[in-house]
Amino acid sequence: MGAGAAAAAVVATVREWRDEEGWGVLDSARTPGGCFGHYSDIRTSGFRTLSPGQQVDLVWEAPGFKQDGYDYRAVSIVPRPG
């Protein structure tokens, strides 16, 4: 997959989330080393936050540069029910 290419949605797990900074790291088999996620990419109403261990549907891209130290960054994060 080339730089800037986006992938189909995968199920990911929130590794960590920093509400005070509005970002966190999500893990999936397709994003080795982690995927940077920003609160603005969370597709939900109200206060947009995630919790460690939470499952999400993740659409990500490989921008061709490191986003805050990560090779991948989220395009869309949809919390899964449960």
BALOBA-1460 file (C-alpha; in Angstrom, 3 decimals):
// residues 82
<rec num="1" residu="m" x="0.000" y="0.000" z="0.000"/>
<rec num="2" residu="g" x="1.521" y="3.313" z="-1.025"/>
<rec num="3" residu="a" x="1.921" y="6.514" z="0.914"/>
<rec num="4" residu="g" x="-1.384" y="8.128" z="1.721"/>
<rec num="5" residu="a" x="-3.344" y="4.994" z="0.862"/>
<rec num="6" residu="a" x="-6.319" y="4.216" z="3.083"/>
<rec num="7" residu="a" x="-7.401" y="0.734" z="4.084"/>
<rec num="8" residu="a" x="-10.799" y="-0.847" z="4.642"/>
<rec num="9" residu="a" x="-12.160" y="-0.884" z="8.183"/>
<rec num="10" residu="v" x="-10.550" y="-3.309" z="10.609"/>
<rec num="11" residu="v" x="-11.348" y="-4.120" z="14.217"/>
<rec num="12" residu="a" x="-8.799" y="-2.470" z="16.505"/>
<rec num="13" residu="t" x="-8.229" y="-2.231" z="20.242"/>
<rec num="14" residu="v" x="-7.448" y="1.003" z="22.050"/>
<rec num="15" residu="r" x="-3.982" y="0.652" z="23.601"/>
<rec num="16" residu="e" x="-4.020" y="4.030" z="25.325"/>
<rec num="17" residu="w" x="-6.061" y="7.221" z="25.199"/>
<rec num="18" residu="r" x="-5.111" y="10.683" z="26.516"/>
<rec num="19" residu="d" x="-8.253" y="12.766" z="27.018"/>
<rec num="20" residu="e" x="-6.251" y="15.805" z="28.112"/>
<rec num="21" residu="e" x="-4.373" y="15.795" z="24.787"/>
<rec num="22" residu="g" x="-7.144" y="14.380" z="22.611"/>
<rec num="23" residu="w" x="-5.261" y="11.472" z="21.091"/>
<rec num="24" residu="g" x="-4.286" y="7.870" z="21.601"/>
<rec num="25" residu="v" x="-2.948" y="4.682" z="20.055"/>
<rec num="26" residu="l" x="-4.965" y="1.865" z="18.496"/>
<rec num="27" residu="d" x="-3.692" y="-1.635" z="17.712"/>
<rec num="28" residu="s" x="-4.697" y="-4.001" z="14.917"/>
<rec num="29" residu="a" x="-2.983" y="-6.725" z="12.921"/>
<rec num="30" residu="r" x="-2.923" y="-4.360" z="9.915"/>
<rec num="31" residu="t" x="-1.195" y="-1.499" z="11.784"/>
<rec num="32" residu="p" x="1.913" y="-3.033" z="13.374"/>
<rec num="33" residu="g" x="3.463" y="-0.750" z="15.980"/>
<rec num="34" residu="g" x="0.220" y="1.136" z="16.519"/>
<rec num="35" residu="c" x="-1.997" y="3.682" z="14.816"/>
<rec num="36" residu="f" x="-2.251" y="7.321" z="15.931"/>
<rec num="37" residu="g" x="-5.838" y="8.391" z="16.570"/>
<rec num="38" residu="h" x="-7.164" y="11.909" z="17.163"/>
<rec num="39" residu="y" x="-10.445" y="12.738" z="18.899"/>
<rec num="40" residu="s" x="-11.701" y="14.489" z="15.750"/>
<rec num="41" residu="d" x="-11.674" y="11.107" z="13.944"/>
<rec num="42" residu="i" x="-14.051" y="9.473" z="16.474"/>
<rec num="43" residu="r" x="-17.478" y="9.101" z="14.853"/>
<rec num="44" residu="t" x="-19.873" y="9.545" z="17.770"/>
<rec num="45" residu="s" x="-21.982" y="12.269" z="19.326"/>
<rec num="46" residu="g" x="-21.171" y="14.125" z="22.525"/>
<rec num="47" residu="f" x="-17.738" y="14.077" z="24.163"/>
<rec num="48" residu="r" x="-15.444" y="12.041" z="21.929"/>
<rec num="49" residu="t" x="-13.214" y="9.772" z="23.972"/>
<rec num="50" residu="l" x="-12.038" y="6.160" z="24.044"/>
<rec num="51" residu="s" x="-10.924" y="3.785" z="26.807"/>
<rec num="52" residu="p" x="-7.984" y="1.353" z="26.873"/>
<rec num="53" residu="g" x="-9.168" y="-2.105" z="25.856"/>
<rec num="54" residu="q" x="-12.177" y="-0.748" z="23.949"/>
<rec num="55" residu="q" x="-12.912" y="-2.281" z="20.529"/>
<rec num="56" residu="v" x="-13.418" y="0.052" z="17.560"/>
<rec num="57" residu="d" x="-13.883" y="-0.115" z="13.803"/>
<rec num="58" residu="l" x="-10.834" y="1.641" z="12.407"/>
<rec num="59" residu="v" x="-10.153" y="3.061" z="8.968"/>
<rec num="60" residu="w" x="-6.501" y="4.069" z="8.744"/>
<rec num="61" residu="e" x="-3.941" y="5.391" z="6.308"/>
<rec num="62" residu="a" x="-0.197" y="5.169" z="5.902"/>
<rec num="63" residu="p" x="0.702" y="8.805" z="5.174"/>
<rec num="64" residu="g" x="4.331" y="8.072" z="4.235"/>
<rec num="65" residu="f" x="5.706" y="9.891" z="7.297"/>
<rec num="66" residu="k" x="5.507" y="9.318" z="11.040"/>
<rec num="67" residu="q" x="2.480" y="10.887" z="12.742"/>
<rec num="68" residu="d" x="3.632" y="11.549" z="16.308"/>
<rec num="69" residu="g" x="5.979" y="8.559" z="16.026"/>
<rec num="70" residu="y" x="3.529" y="6.147" z="14.342"/>
<rec num="71" residu="d" x="3.553" y="4.869" z="10.743"/>
<rec num="72" residu="y" x="-0.252" y="4.795" z="10.624"/>
<rec num="73" residu="r" x="-2.961" y="7.313" z="11.462"/>
<rec num="74" residu="a" x="-6.712" y="6.962" z="11.836"/>
<rec num="75" residu="v" x="-9.123" y="8.366" z="9.263"/>
<rec num="76" residu="s" x="-12.265" y="7.132" z="11.040"/>
<rec num="77" residu="i" x="-12.800" y="5.562" z="14.480"/>
<rec num="78" residu="v" x="-16.218" y="4.080" z="15.278"/>
<rec num="79" residu="p" x="-16.684" y="2.662" z="18.796"/>
<rec num="80" residu="r" x="-18.188" y="-0.845" z="18.727"/>
<rec num="81" residu="p" x="-21.207" y="-1.633" z="20.902"/>
<rec num="82" residu="g" x="-20.478" y="-3.585" z="24.009"/>
